[in-house]
């Protein structure tokens, strides 16, 4: 069971003016935390800090009691990020994108094959396993990125606007899968602009005017 905490953080990119100031939030095992706000409010910035991609200008990011230093450190501590832009390799198949990620984080080839199949099936992608990413629709690519994140079985799962390309049925399925991850014991953070998706989460942190305000603590 792993807790991720941002403590009094100011978050800015490359010395620019802070996108968010004085942010304190804890993602707890067994819960889904919704991060909401308009486009540009800082949702991706906050998840980037949680993922070790952005070092705070002030304050700190802790996984348990260990201060996060960078993305490699976050991966080692079990922090999985499903990015908004999907981050898939276009020249690989859907299954290869997932298997490579599982092996890179210590899984055996046999484990990678099994976890890949288990992750693709509930997202309705078993039939697309051997298709190249560039051959898939935007929604299929997004579901593949979600499958990859789920296959990694992180202690902390960060999901950045991962339902934006999906229809209502697939959005609901993804929320159910995030709930299953929380039930497994992961701390799940779900950045979304969808009020219905946010309502399905346990707590909601709303970003506006550079601040993080609890909508539902």
Secondary structure, DSSP 8 states (H G I E B T S, - for coil): ---EEEEEEEE-STT-S-SEEEEEEEE-TT-EEEEE-STTSSHHHHHHHHTTSS--SEEEEEETTEE--SHHHHHHTTEEEE-TT----TTSBHHHHHHHHHHHTT--HHHHHHHHHHHHHTTT-GGGTTSBGGGS-HHHHHHHHHHHHHHT--SEEEEESTTTT--HHHHHHHHHHHHHHHHHT-EEEEE-S-HHHHHTSSEEEEEETTEEEEEE-
